[in-house]
């Protein structure tokens, strides 16, 4: 099955100490942040297509820097 994601929302969080950051492209890892560090991520839904209707398979977050490395575009969808 092809894995397709749709961005729902871009978000930012400010970290005041080291935290555990997760990415769907990397395994869980510990990240040390300075007080002013900002973690940017994209809230997404994972979809599959049935004819012209998108069906949600799951949801999650992807690090914004990883998301932006891919070919991005805008589409209109019918979510079933």
Secondary structure, DSSP 4 states (H G I P E B T S, - for coil): ---EEEEEEEEEEE-SS-EEEEETTEEEEEE---TT-EEEEEEEEEEEEETTEEEEEEEEEEEHHHHTTS-------EE-
